[in-house]
Amino acid sequence: MITLTEKAVNAVGRFIAGSETPTAGLRIEVTDGGCSGYQYGLKLEGSQTEEDTVIDCGEVRVFIDPVSLPMLDGMSIDFLDSIEGSGFKFTNPNAVKSCACGTSFNTNSEGTGTKTCS
């Protein structure tokens, strides 16, 4: 299961509302990079692919590709907004090593990838 907090859903909703192009949802992906091996990617997406797992989080639909899904299983995403700055915070139980930046990680774990959101 991947969880988006209410603050994260609201933030994504604001980004979608402000988008100049038609947006079907939020893509969450894992790509090679960062100082720990992998990094999270978030982007607004115009449509899903046939291979995507689609998670309905109320006003936001989340698309995850089959390669990223096992590395994201059990992850929660929050949105922080403070005097120090704002941004998404990832809490991933599969990350065995994380960088101080909070967006780079490494994992040896493979999750199951259920299709629920809370």
Contacts in CASP RR format, 6 or more apart in sequence:
PFRMAT RR
TARGET T0000
AUTHOR 0000-0000-0000
METHOD contacts of the structure
MODEL  1
MITLTEKAVNAVGRFIAGSETPTAGLRIEVTDGGCSGYQYGLKLEGSQTE
EDTVIDCGEVRVFIDPVSLPMLDGMSIDFLDSIEGSGFKFTNPNAVKSCA
CGTSFNTNSEGTGTKTCS
1 73 0 8 1.000
1 74 0 8 1.000
1 113 0 8 1.000
1 114 0 8 1.000
1 116 0 8 1.000
1 117 0 8 1.000
1 118 0 8 1.000
2 28 0 8 1.000
2 55 0 8 1.000
2 62 0 8 1.000
2 64 0 8 1.000
2 72 0 8 1.000
2 73 0 8 1.000
2 74 0 8 1.000
2 75 0 8 1.000
2 76 0 8 1.000
2 77 0 8 1.000
2 113 0 8 1.000
2 117 0 8 1.000
3 74 0 8 1.000
3 75 0 8 1.000
3 76 0 8 1.000
3 77 0 8 1.000
3 117 0 8 1.000
3 118 0 8 1.000
4 12 0 8 1.000
4 57 0 8 1.000
4 60 0 8 1.000
4 62 0 8 1.000
4 76 0 8 1.000
4 77 0 8 1.000
4 117 0 8 1.000
5 76 0 8 1.000
5 77 0 8 1.000
5 78 0 8 1.000
5 79 0 8 1.000
7 78 0 8 1.000
7 79 0 8 1.000
7 80 0 8 1.000
7 81 0 8 1.000
8 77 0 8 1.000
8 78 0 8 1.000
8 79 0 8 1.000
8 88 0 8 1.000
9 57 0 8 1.000
9 58 0 8 1.000
9 59 0 8 1.000
9 60 0 8 1.000
10 79 0 8 1.000
11 79 0 8 1.000
11 87 0 8 1.000
11 88 0 8 1.000
12 25 0 8 1.000
12 26 0 8 1.000
12 60 0 8 1.000
13 59 0 8 1.000
13 60 0 8 1.000
15 44 0 8 1.000
16 23 0 8 1.000
16 25 0 8 1.000
16 26 0 8 1.000
16 44 0 8 1.000
16 60 0 8 1.000
19 44 0 8 1.000
21 44 0 8 1.000
21 46 0 8 1.000
22 46 0 8 1.000
23 44 0 8 1.000
23 45 0 8 1.000
23 46 0 8 1.000
24 45 0 8 1.000
24 46 0 8 1.000
24 47 0 8 1.000
24 48 0 8 1.000
24 61 0 8 1.000
24 63 0 8 1.000
25 44 0 8 1.000
25 45 0 8 1.000
25 46 0 8 1.000
25 48 0 8 1.000
25 60 0 8 1.000
25 61 0 8 1.000
25 62 0 8 1.000
25 63 0 8 1.000
26 42 0 8 1.000
26 43 0 8 1.000
26 44 0 8 1.000
26 45 0 8 1.000
26 60 0 8 1.000
26 61 0 8 1.000
26 62 0 8 1.000
26 63 0 8 1.000
27 41 0 8 1.000
27 42 0 8 1.000
27 43 0 8 1.000
27 44 0 8 1.000
27 45 0 8 1.000
27 62 0 8 1.000
27 63 0 8 1.000
27 64 0 8 1.000
27 65 0 8 1.000
28 40 0 8 1.000
28 41 0 8 1.000
28 42 0 8 1.000
28 62 0 8 1.000
28 63 0 8 1.000
28 64 0 8 1.000
28 68 0 8 1.000
28 72 0 8 1.000
28 77 0 8 1.000
29 40 0 8 1.000
29 41 0 8 1.000
29 42 0 8 1.000
29 43 0 8 1.000
29 64 0 8 1.000
29 65 0 8 1.000
29 68 0 8 1.000
30 38 0 8 1.000
30 39 0 8 1.000
30 40 0 8 1.000
30 41 0 8 1.000
30 67 0 8 1.000
30 68 0 8 1.000
30 71 0 8 1.000
30 72 0 8 1.000
31 38 0 8 1.000
31 39 0 8 1.000
31 41 0 8 1.000
32 38 0 8 1.000
32 39 0 8 1.000
33 39 0 8 1.000
33 104 0 8 1.000
34 99 0 8 1.000
34 101 0 8 1.000
34 103 0 8 1.000
34 104 0 8 1.000
35 99 0 8 1.000
35 101 0 8 1.000
35 104 0 8 1.000
36 97 0 8 1.000
36 98 0 8 1.000
36 99 0 8 1.000
36 104 0 8 1.000
36 105 0 8 1.000
36 106 0 8 1.000
37 104 0 8 1.000
37 105 0 8 1.000
37 106 0 8 1.000
38 71 0 8 1.000
38 104 0 8 1.000
38 105 0 8 1.000
38 106 0 8 1.000
38 107 0 8 1.000
39 103 0 8 1.000
39 104 0 8 1.000
39 105 0 8 1.000
40 90 0 8 1.000
40 103 0 8 1.000
40 105 0 8 1.000
41 103 0 8 1.000
42 88 0 8 1.000
45 63 0 8 1.000
48 54 0 8 1.000
48 61 0 8 1.000
48 63 0 8 1.000
49 63 0 8 1.000
49 65 0 8 1.000
51 65 0 8 1.000
51 66 0 8 1.000
52 63 0 8 1.000
52 64 0 8 1.000
52 65 0 8 1.000
52 66 0 8 1.000
53 63 0 8 1.000
53 64 0 8 1.000
53 65 0 8 1.000
53 66 0 8 1.000
53 69 0 8 1.000
53 113 0 8 1.000
53 115 0 8 1.000
54 61 0 8 1.000
54 62 0 8 1.000
54 63 0 8 1.000
54 115 0 8 1.000
55 61 0 8 1.000
55 62 0 8 1.000
55 64 0 8 1.000
55 115 0 8 1.000
55 116 0 8 1.000
55 117 0 8 1.000
56 62 0 8 1.000
56 117 0 8 1.000
57 117 0 8 1.000
58 117 0 8 1.000
62 117 0 8 1.000
64 72 0 8 1.000
69 111 0 8 1.000
69 113 0 8 1.000
70 94 0 8 1.000
70 109 0 8 1.000
70 110 0 8 1.000
70 111 0 8 1.000
70 112 0 8 1.000
70 113 0 8 1.000
71 92 0 8 1.000
71 94 0 8 1.000
71 107 0 8 1.000
71 109 0 8 1.000
71 110 0 8 1.000
71 111 0 8 1.000
72 92 0 8 1.000
72 94 0 8 1.000
72 113 0 8 1.000
73 94 0 8 1.000
73 111 0 8 1.000
73 112 0 8 1.000
73 113 0 8 1.000
73 114 0 8 1.000
74 92 0 8 1.000
74 93 0 8 1.000
74 94 0 8 1.000
74 111 0 8 1.000
74 113 0 8 1.000
75 90 0 8 1.000
75 91 0 8 1.000
75 92 0 8 1.000
75 93 0 8 1.000
75 94 0 8 1.000
76 90 0 8 1.000
76 91 0 8 1.000
77 88 0 8 1.000
77 89 0 8 1.000
77 90 0 8 1.000
77 91 0 8 1.000
78 88 0 8 1.000
78 89 0 8 1.000
78 91 0 8 1.000
79 86 0 8 1.000
79 87 0 8 1.000
79 88 0 8 1.000
79 89 0 8 1.000
80 86 0 8 1.000
80 87 0 8 1.000
80 88 0 8 1.000
80 89 0 8 1.000
81 87 0 8 1.000
89 102 0 8 1.000
90 102 0 8 1.000
90 103 0 8 1.000
90 105 0 8 1.000
92 98 0 8 1.000
92 105 0 8 1.000
92 107 0 8 1.000
93 109 0 8 1.000
94 107 0 8 1.000
94 109 0 8 1.000
94 110 0 8 1.000
94 111 0 8 1.000
95 105 0 8 1.000
95 106 0 8 1.000
95 107 0 8 1.000
96 106 0 8 1.000
96 107 0 8 1.000
96 108 0 8 1.000
96 109 0 8 1.000
97 105 0 8 1.000
97 106 0 8 1.000
98 104 0 8 1.000
98 105 0 8 1.000
98 106 0 8 1.000
99 105 0 8 1.000
END
